[in-house]
């Protein structure tokens, strides 16, 4: 298991103290619920490991319960811890609090205090505007798994839209695969040497403001973020033995973003865009947009087939610290609409400037009332040595997960 830093212990203690002072007077509960899942996972890598120390295959067990209380006033308390034990990478064995939140519900506003996960975004292949939570990169390379973010969130909803204000008093560092992990670079990232532009480091207060509204067939979100960048720049360095390492550097940024959807018939049009300053030596603009068209009742059956197409662009081009700076993406989404909730998504991403392409398949099916089977496949082809993911060109993945929900 990865080591626990003194600063993490201090933050956990302060949060526990805060909650112990906040909740004692709520003695009468209106409702409570315990749910969650436990899951086993097997990862198979058909290609030999490219980098020294990597394991060929891995298995893991992970557990995410959820504890929910609702008070007579309608306010509520939610606690969602997460634990994973992994055989292939000690950095992937970790514990996190995904959510530990008190919701104070009033007629005129909502106030959430604690640890939360907040998602912004509408596109399928990348989520440009999603910046509140830090990526839990040891979980999956798709960046969709997030660490819980300590915050206070004040929300006001009116006929003209919803305004959310976020105060985030300290920062979560990104997790990275260790020596034994696959889907990593040739040089290990050492987060024990992380650097910050702010002298307050992890205790820098980050802020975000968001306006969202639905009208007719449109959904729109406009957001402003000011604080520590969730996406670190990796600097060259050495460890105590003189070995080459990468050191995460977290800069202060300002990000203005827009996400929007428009529904017309069987068509869903989607857009995410942002303008960011403070990262590196240049400001930049990025966007992702496209459509999803759904054939309802495919071949006179109960199945639906969706066609997804998106363009991904970052005007930093070769200087971008992302793999998707000028790409075309497509996908097929099959929804069977059966009692087992069977569904599958097959997608591909093609670099416009090179021959590099990625393929993936995600499929799931319920087995009875409590079990769920997930299948995932990721393949990369023709990665040139200039490609962002060249160091991971041998990390094709076949993954099986079996969930038990309670």
VOLOMI-874259 format. One record per residue (C-alpha): x negated, y negated, z negated. Coordinates in steps of 0.1 Angstrom, whole numbers. Layout:
! VOLOMI-874259
<px X | py Y | pz Z>
...
//
This chain:
! VOLOMI-874259
<px 0 | py 0 | pz 0>
<px -12 | py -35 | pz 8>
<px -25 | py -54 | pz -23>
<px -2 | py -79 | pz -40>
<px -17 | py -114 | pz -43>
<px -16 | py -134 | pz -76>
<px 4 | py -162 | pz -58>
<px 31 | py -136 | pz -48>
<px 34 | py -125 | pz -85>
<px 37 | py -161 | pz -96>
<px 64 | py -168 | pz -71>
<px 83 | py -137 | pz -80>
<px 82 | py -146 | pz -117>
<px 94 | py -181 | pz -110>
<px 123 | py -168 | pz -89>
<px 133 | py -143 | pz -115>
<px 132 | py -170 | pz -142>
<px 154 | py -193 | pz -121>
<px 180 | py -166 | pz -115>
<px 181 | py -155 | pz -151>
<px 189 | py -191 | pz -160>
<px 215 | py -195 | pz -133>
<px 237 | py -165 | pz -137>
<px 243 | py -156 | pz -174>
<px 275 | py -177 | pz -176>
<px 292 | py -157 | pz -148>
<px 304 | py -129 | pz -169>
<px 337 | py -121 | pz -152>
<px 334 | py -104 | pz -119>
<px 362 | py -103 | pz -94>
<px 347 | py -76 | pz -72>
<px 314 | py -58 | pz -67>
<px 299 | py -34 | pz -42>
<px 269 | py -12 | pz -36>
<px 260 | py -1 | pz -1>
<px 229 | py 3 | pz 21>
<px 209 | py 30 | pz 38>
<px 179 | py 53 | pz 36>
<px 161 | py 63 | pz 68>
<px 134 | py 85 | pz 81>
<px 113 | py 76 | pz 111>
<px 89 | py 94 | pz 135>
<px 66 | py 75 | pz 159>
<px 49 | py 93 | pz 188>
<px 22 | py 77 | pz 209>
<px 15 | py 97 | pz 240>
<px -18 | py 80 | pz 248>
<px -50 | py 83 | pz 228>
<px -57 | py 54 | pz 205>
<px -77 | py 26 | pz 221>
<px -92 | py 11 | pz 189>
<px -113 | py 26 | pz 162>
<px -94 | py 38 | pz 131>
<px -59 | py 40 | pz 147>
<px -37 | py 70 | pz 140>
<px -22 | py 90 | pz 168>
<px 12 | py 95 | pz 153>
<px 30 | py 83 | pz 122>
<px 61 | py 90 | pz 100>
<px 77 | py 68 | pz 74>
<px 106 | py 66 | pz 50>
<px 124 | py 33 | pz 43>
<px 152 | py 22 | pz 21>
<px 174 | py -9 | pz 20>
<px 202 | py -10 | pz -6>
<px 226 | py -39 | pz -10>
<px 242 | py -51 | pz -42>
<px 271 | py -76 | pz -39>
<px 292 | py -94 | pz -65>
<px 321 | py -117 | pz -59>
<px 333 | py -140 | pz -86>
<px 369 | py -151 | pz -93>
<px 361 | py -185 | pz -78>
<px 351 | py -169 | pz -44>
<px 314 | py -175 | pz -50>
<px 292 | py -145 | pz -47>
<px 258 | py -130 | pz -54>
<px 239 | py -107 | pz -30>
<px 207 | py -87 | pz -35>
<px 190 | py -68 | pz -6>
<px 156 | py -53 | pz -14>
<px 136 | py -33 | pz 12>
<px 109 | py -7 | pz 9>
<px 89 | py 13 | pz 35>
<px 64 | py 41 | pz 29>
<px 43 | py 48 | pz 61>
<px 18 | py 75 | pz 68>
<px 0 | py 58 | pz 96>
<px -8 | py 22 | pz 84>
<px -12 | py 11 | pz 48>
<px -2 | py -24 | pz 58>
<px 32 | py -10 | pz 70>
<px 38 | py 4 | pz 35>
<px 54 | py -27 | pz 18>
<px 82 | py -40 | pz -3>
<px 102 | py -71 | pz 4>
<px 133 | py -90 | pz -8>
<px 154 | py -95 | pz 23>
<px 181 | py -113 | pz 4>
<px 186 | py -125 | pz -32>
<px 212 | py -152 | pz -29>
<px 239 | py -170 | pz -49>
<px 266 | py -186 | pz -28>
<px 285 | py -214 | pz -45>
<px 317 | py -217 | pz -25>
<px 337 | py -249 | pz -27>
<px 366 | py -263 | pz -5>
<px 344 | py -290 | pz 10>
<px 310 | py -273 | pz 12>
<px 289 | py -242 | pz 7>
<px 256 | py -240 | pz -13>
<px 233 | py -210 | pz -10>
<px 203 | py -207 | pz -33>
<px 177 | py -179 | pz -34>
<px 162 | py -157 | pz -7>
<px 180 | py -153 | pz 27>
<px 177 | py -143 | pz 63>
<px 190 | py -168 | pz 88>
<px 191 | py -161 | pz 126>
<px 193 | py -187 | pz 154>
<px 194 | py -177 | pz 190>
<px 215 | py -163 | pz 218>
<px 192 | py -147 | pz 245>
<px 184 | py -110 | pz 247>
<px 146 | py -107 | pz 253>
<px 131 | py -135 | pz 232>
<px 144 | py -157 | pz 204>
<px 126 | py -190 | pz 209>
<px 146 | py -211 | pz 185>
<px 147 | py -186 | pz 156>
<px 123 | py -202 | pz 131>
<px 137 | py -201 | pz 96>
<px 124 | py -166 | pz 86>
<px 89 | py -152 | pz 90>
<px 84 | py -122 | pz 113>
<px 77 | py -89 | pz 96>
<px 54 | py -78 | pz 124>
<px 44 | py -44 | pz 109>
<px 80 | py -33 | pz 113>
<px 82 | py -37 | pz 151>
<px 65 | py -55 | pz 179>
<px 98 | py -69 | pz 191>
<px 96 | py -96 | pz 163>
<px 133 | py -91 | pz 153>
<px 125 | py -79 | pz 118>
<px 122 | py -108 | pz 93>
<px 110 | py -114 | pz 58>
<px 133 | py -129 | pz 33>
<px 128 | py -167 | pz 31>
<px 133 | py -186 | pz -2>
<px 155 | py -216 | pz 4>
<px 184 | py -238 | pz -6>
<px 210 | py -241 | pz 22>
<px 237 | py -268 | pz 20>
<px 265 | py -263 | pz 46>
<px 295 | py -286 | pz 55>
<px 321 | py -274 | pz 80>
<px 346 | py -297 | pz 97>
<px 368 | py -297 | pz 128>
<px 339 | py -315 | pz 147>
<px 314 | py -288 | pz 138>
<px 291 | py -274 | pz 110>
<px 260 | py -291 | pz 96>
<px 234 | py -271 | pz 77>
<px 205 | py -285 | pz 57>
<px 177 | py -262 | pz 47>
<px 150 | py -268 | pz 21>
<px 123 | py -241 | pz 20>
<px 100 | py -246 | pz -10>
<px 74 | py -221 | pz -1>
<px 62 | py -202 | pz 29>
<px 59 | py -165 | pz 38>
<px 29 | py -153 | pz 57>
<px 33 | py -131 | pz 87>
<px 26 | py -94 | pz 82>
<px 1 | py -77 | pz 106>
<px -8 | py -41 | pz 114>
<px -39 | py -27 | pz 96>
<px -67 | py -6 | pz 108>
<px -46 | py 26 | pz 111>
<px -17 | py 8 | pz 129>
<px -8 | py 9 | pz 165>
<px 5 | py -20 | pz 187>
<px -23 | py -43 | pz 175>
<px -53 | py -61 | pz 189>
<px -89 | py -48 | pz 190>
<px -98 | py -70 | pz 160>
<px -80 | py -67 | pz 127>
<px -61 | py -98 | pz 113>
<px -72 | py -105 | pz 77>
<px -44 | py -124 | pz 60>
<px -64 | py -126 | pz 28>
<px -84 | py -154 | pz 45>
<px -54 | py -173 | pz 59>
<px -58 | py -211 | pz 64>
<px -33 | py -239 | pz 63>
<px -33 | py -274 | pz 78>
<px -14 | py -286 | pz 47>
<px -34 | py -289 | pz 14>
<px -3 | py -275 | pz -3>
<px -7 | py -243 | pz 16>
<px 22 | py -219 | pz 10>
<px 38 | py -244 | pz -14>
<px 45 | py -269 | pz 14>
<px 82 | py -279 | pz 15>
<px 97 | py -271 | pz 49>
<px 129 | py -287 | pz 61>
<px 155 | py -279 | pz 88>
<px 187 | py -295 | pz 100>
<px 212 | py -278 | pz 123>
<px 244 | py -288 | pz 140>
<px 266 | py -261 | pz 155>
<px 301 | py -261 | pz 171>
<px 324 | py -240 | pz 192>
<px 348 | py -256 | pz 216>
<px 368 | py -240 | pz 244>
<px 344 | py -215 | pz 260>
<px 312 | py -232 | pz 247>
<px 290 | py -225 | pz 216>
<px 262 | py -249 | pz 209>
<px 235 | py -253 | pz 183>
<px 211 | py -282 | pz 179>
<px 183 | py -279 | pz 154>
<px 153 | py -298 | pz 140>
<px 126 | py -281 | pz 120>
<px 97 | py -298 | pz 102>
<px 71 | py -277 | pz 83>
<px 47 | py -248 | pz 85>
<px 46 | py -229 | pz 118>
<px 58 | py -193 | pz 114>
<px 36 | py -183 | pz 144>
<px -1 | py -186 | pz 133>
<px -30 | py -194 | pz 156>
<px -56 | py -166 | pz 152>
<px -91 | py -179 | pz 146>
<px -124 | py -159 | pz 150>
<px -141 | py -150 | pz 117>
<px -160 | py -123 | pz 98>
<px -153 | py -104 | pz 67>
<px -177 | py -98 | pz 37>
<px -195 | py -71 | pz 57>
<px -200 | py -92 | pz 87>
<px -174 | py -75 | pz 108>
<px -154 | py -95 | pz 133>
<px -118 | py -104 | pz 122>
<px -90 | py -127 | pz 131>
<px -79 | py -154 | pz 106>
<px -43 | py -167 | pz 107>
<px -42 | py -205 | pz 108>
<px -8 | py -220 | pz 99>
<px -3 | py -255 | pz 113>
<px 23 | py -282 | pz 105>
<px 48 | py -286 | pz 134>
<px 80 | py -304 | pz 144>
<px 104 | py -285 | pz 166>
<px 136 | py -297 | pz 183>
<px 157 | py -269 | pz 198>
<px 189 | py -262 | pz 216>
<px 208 | py -229 | pz 220>
<px 241 | py -226 | pz 239>
<px 264 | py -200 | pz 254>
<px 293 | py -204 | pz 279>
<px 319 | py -177 | pz 286>
<px 337 | py -176 | pz 319>
<px 356 | py -143 | pz 327>
<px 332 | py -114 | pz 325>
<px 302 | py -137 | pz 326>
<px 282 | py -149 | pz 295>
<px 257 | py -176 | pz 302>
<px 229 | py -182 | pz 276>
<px 202 | py -207 | pz 270>
<px 175 | py -213 | pz 244>
<px 150 | py -242 | pz 247>
<px 126 | py -260 | pz 224>
<px 101 | py -289 | pz 223>
<px 73 | py -284 | pz 197>
<px 46 | py -307 | pz 185>
<px 17 | py -301 | pz 161>
<px 7 | py -267 | pz 173>
<px -28 | py -267 | pz 188>
<px -40 | py -297 | pz 208>
<px -9 | py -301 | pz 229>
<px 29 | py -305 | pz 227>
<px 49 | py -281 | pz 247>
<px 83 | py -271 | pz 261>
<px 97 | py -236 | pz 264>
<px 130 | py -221 | pz 274>
<px 147 | py -188 | pz 280>
<px 180 | py -185 | pz 298>
<px 202 | py -163 | pz 319>
<px 234 | py -143 | pz 320>
<px 252 | py -111 | pz 310>
<px 279 | py -98 | pz 333>
<px 300 | py -69 | pz 320>
<px 320 | py -44 | pz 340>
<px 348 | py -35 | pz 317>
<px 362 | py 1 | pz 321>
<px 334 | py 14 | pz 343>
<px 347 | py 38 | pz 369>
<px 382 | py 38 | pz 352>
<px 367 | py 51 | pz 320>
<px 365 | py 36 | pz 285>
<px 328 | py 26 | pz 291>
<px 315 | py -9 | pz 297>
<px 284 | py -17 | pz 316>
<px 266 | py -50 | pz 312>
<px 240 | py -65 | pz 335>
<px 215 | py -88 | pz 318>
<px 191 | py -112 | pz 336>
<px 169 | py -139 | pz 321>
<px 140 | py -162 | pz 329>
<px 113 | py -168 | pz 303>
<px 91 | py -199 | pz 305>
<px 64 | py -217 | pz 284>
<px 47 | py -247 | pz 299>
<px 14 | py -239 | pz 281>
<px 10 | py -211 | pz 307>
<px -23 | py -194 | pz 301>
<px -29 | py -212 | pz 268>
<px 4 | py -199 | pz 253>
<px 0 | py -176 | pz 223>
<px 29 | py -155 | pz 236>
<px 32 | py -127 | pz 262>
<px 62 | py -143 | pz 279>
<px 50 | py -176 | pz 294>
<px 64 | py -170 | pz 329>
<px 84 | py -138 | pz 332>
<px 116 | py -124 | pz 347>
<px 136 | py -100 | pz 325>
<px 165 | py -77 | pz 333>
<px 185 | py -51 | pz 315>
<px 215 | py -27 | pz 316>
<px 237 | py -24 | pz 285>
<px 260 | py 7 | pz 283>
<px 288 | py 7 | pz 256>
<px 306 | py 40 | pz 256>
<px 334 | py 29 | pz 233>
<px 337 | py 63 | pz 218>
<px 343 | py 74 | pz 182>
<px 306 | py 77 | pz 176>
<px 299 | py 41 | pz 187>
<px 274 | py 53 | pz 213>
<px 254 | py 26 | pz 231>
<px 222 | py 20 | pz 249>
<px 201 | py -9 | pz 263>
<px 175 | py -4 | pz 290>
<px 154 | py -34 | pz 298>
<px 123 | py -45 | pz 317>
<px 101 | py -76 | pz 317>
<px 80 | py -86 | pz 347>
<px 52 | py -111 | pz 346>
<px 56 | py -135 | pz 376>
<px 19 | py -142 | pz 379>
<px 5 | py -107 | pz 375>
<px 15 | py -70 | pz 380>
<px 21 | py -66 | pz 342>
<px 54 | py -52 | pz 332>
<px 71 | py -38 | pz 301>
<px 100 | py -13 | pz 299>
<px 121 | py -4 | pz 268>
<px 151 | py 17 | pz 259>
<px 171 | py 14 | pz 227>
<px 200 | py 38 | pz 221>
<px 221 | py 47 | pz 191>
<px 249 | py 71 | pz 181>
<px 268 | py 77 | pz 149>
<px 268 | py 113 | pz 136>
<px 299 | py 116 | pz 114>
<px 309 | py 88 | pz 91>
<px 275 | py 83 | pz 73>
<px 247 | py 91 | pz 97>
<px 232 | py 71 | pz 126>
<px 206 | py 82 | pz 151>
<px 184 | py 56 | pz 168>
<px 161 | py 62 | pz 197>
<px 135 | py 37 | pz 210>
<px 110 | py 38 | pz 239>
<px 85 | py 12 | pz 249>
<px 61 | py 15 | pz 279>
<px 37 | py -10 | pz 295>
<px 23 | py -8 | pz 330>
<px -5 | py -25 | pz 350>
<px -17 | py -48 | pz 322>
<px -47 | py -68 | pz 337>
<px -75 | py -77 | pz 313>
<px -62 | py -113 | pz 313>
<px -28 | py -103 | pz 299>
<px -18 | py -112 | pz 264>
<px -9 | py -76 | pz 256>
<px -40 | py -60 | pz 273>
<px -53 | py -48 | pz 239>
<px -21 | py -28 | pz 234>
<px -20 | py -12 | pz 269>
<px -23 | py 23 | pz 254>
<px 4 | py 19 | pz 228>
<px 34 | py 33 | pz 246>
<px 59 | py 43 | pz 219>
<px 86 | py 69 | pz 214>
<px 104 | py 64 | pz 181>
<px 133 | py 83 | pz 164>
<px 151 | py 70 | pz 133>
<px 178 | py 88 | pz 113>
<px 198 | py 66 | pz 90>
<px 221 | py 77 | pz 61>
<px 245 | py 49 | pz 51>
<px 262 | py 49 | pz 16>
//
